[in-house]
Amino acid sequence: MNNLILAARLAQQVDHSLQLLPCHWRKAINSVITHGTRQHPSVRDFMKVACWHLLADKTGSVP
């Protein structure tokens, strides 16, 4: 959980955002989940696509 929070805060800093937005949490979840699979490129690719589909911004309001 700490890694997820740190990754979200890092995404926030990279965007120079004053608020922690849903897009930052999506980036963090994707990063944390795919980090553990980096030794297996095909699994990592699958996880990235799965995260993208599951965590897609359906409102269109957050980049």
CYANA upper distance limits for C-alpha pairs under 8 A (distance plus 0.5 A):
  1 MET  CA      5 ILE  CA      6.85
  2 ASN  CA      6 LEU  CA      6.61
  3 ASN  CA      7 ALA  CA      6.50
  3 ASN  CA     32 VAL  CA      7.54
  4 LEU  CA      8 ALA  CA      6.70
  4 LEU  CA     25 TRP  CA      8.45
  4 LEU  CA     28 ALA  CA      6.26
  4 LEU  CA     29 ILE  CA      6.91
  4 LEU  CA     32 VAL  CA      6.80
  5 ILE  CA      9 ARG  CA      6.73
  5 ILE  CA     28 ALA  CA      8.05
  6 LEU  CA     10 LEU  CA      6.62
  7 ALA  CA     11 ALA  CA      6.70
  7 ALA  CA     25 TRP  CA      8.47
  7 ALA  CA     27 LYS  CA      8.23
  7 ALA  CA     28 ALA  CA      5.26
  7 ALA  CA     29 ILE  CA      8.44
  7 ALA  CA     31 SER  CA      7.84
  7 ALA  CA     32 VAL  CA      7.98
  8 ALA  CA     12 GLN  CA      6.72
  8 ALA  CA     20 LEU  CA      7.89
  8 ALA  CA     24 HIS  CA      5.58
  8 ALA  CA     25 TRP  CA      5.66
  8 ALA  CA     27 LYS  CA      7.42
  8 ALA  CA     28 ALA  CA      5.28
  8 ALA  CA     29 ILE  CA      8.48
  9 ARG  CA     13 GLN  CA      6.73
  9 ARG  CA     20 LEU  CA      7.55
  9 ARG  CA     24 HIS  CA      7.90
 10 LEU  CA     14 VAL  CA      6.67
 11 ALA  CA     15 ASP  CA      6.81
 11 ALA  CA     24 HIS  CA      5.77
 11 ALA  CA     27 LYS  CA      7.31
 11 ALA  CA     28 ALA  CA      7.52
 12 GLN  CA     16 HIS  CA      6.70
 12 GLN  CA     17 SER  CA      5.94
 12 GLN  CA     18 LEU  CA      8.09
 12 GLN  CA     19 GLN  CA      7.74
 12 GLN  CA     20 LEU  CA      6.41
 12 GLN  CA     21 LEU  CA      8.04
 12 GLN  CA     24 HIS  CA      6.33
 13 GLN  CA     17 SER  CA      6.80
 20 LEU  CA     24 HIS  CA      6.88
 20 LEU  CA     25 TRP  CA      8.28
 21 LEU  CA     25 TRP  CA      7.29
 21 LEU  CA     62 VAL  CA      8.39
 22 PRO  CA     26 ARG  CA      6.74
 22 PRO  CA     62 VAL  CA      7.72
 23 CYS  CA     27 LYS  CA      6.71
 23 CYS  CA     57 ASP  CA      8.29
 23 CYS  CA     62 VAL  CA      6.77
 23 CYS  CA     63 PRO  CA      7.05
 24 HIS  CA     28 ALA  CA      6.61
 25 TRP  CA     29 ILE  CA      6.55
 26 ARG  CA     30 ASN  CA      6.62
 26 ARG  CA     55 LEU  CA      6.66
 27 LYS  CA     31 SER  CA      6.54
 28 ALA  CA     32 VAL  CA      6.54
 29 ILE  CA     33 ILE  CA      6.49
 29 ILE  CA     51 CYS  CA      8.30
 30 ASN  CA     34 THR  CA      6.46
 30 ASN  CA     48 LYS  CA      7.01
 30 ASN  CA     51 CYS  CA      6.36
 30 ASN  CA     52 TRP  CA      8.22
 31 SER  CA     35 HIS  CA      6.32
 32 VAL  CA     36 GLY  CA      7.66
 33 ILE  CA     37 THR  CA      8.03
 33 ILE  CA     47 MET  CA      7.82
 34 THR  CA     38 ARG  CA      7.00
 34 THR  CA     44 ARG  CA      6.05
 34 THR  CA     47 MET  CA      6.62
 34 THR  CA     48 LYS  CA      6.96
 35 HIS  CA     44 ARG  CA      8.46
 37 THR  CA     41 PRO  CA      7.75
 37 THR  CA     43 VAL  CA      6.82
 37 THR  CA     44 ARG  CA      5.61
 38 ARG  CA     44 ARG  CA      6.32
 40 HIS  CA     44 ARG  CA      6.60
 41 PRO  CA     45 ASP  CA      6.53
 42 SER  CA     46 PHE  CA      6.75
 43 VAL  CA     47 MET  CA      6.64
 44 ARG  CA     48 LYS  CA      6.63
 45 ASP  CA     49 VAL  CA      6.82
 46 PHE  CA     50 ALA  CA      6.60
 47 MET  CA     51 CYS  CA      6.51
 48 LYS  CA     52 TRP  CA      6.58
 49 VAL  CA     53 HIS  CA      6.69
 50 ALA  CA     54 LEU  CA      6.49
 51 CYS  CA     55 LEU  CA      6.10
 51 CYS  CA     56 ALA  CA      8.31
 52 TRP  CA     56 ALA  CA      5.99
 57 ASP  CA     61 SER  CA      8.08
 57 ASP  CA     62 VAL  CA      7.25
 57 ASP  CA     63 PRO  CA      8.29
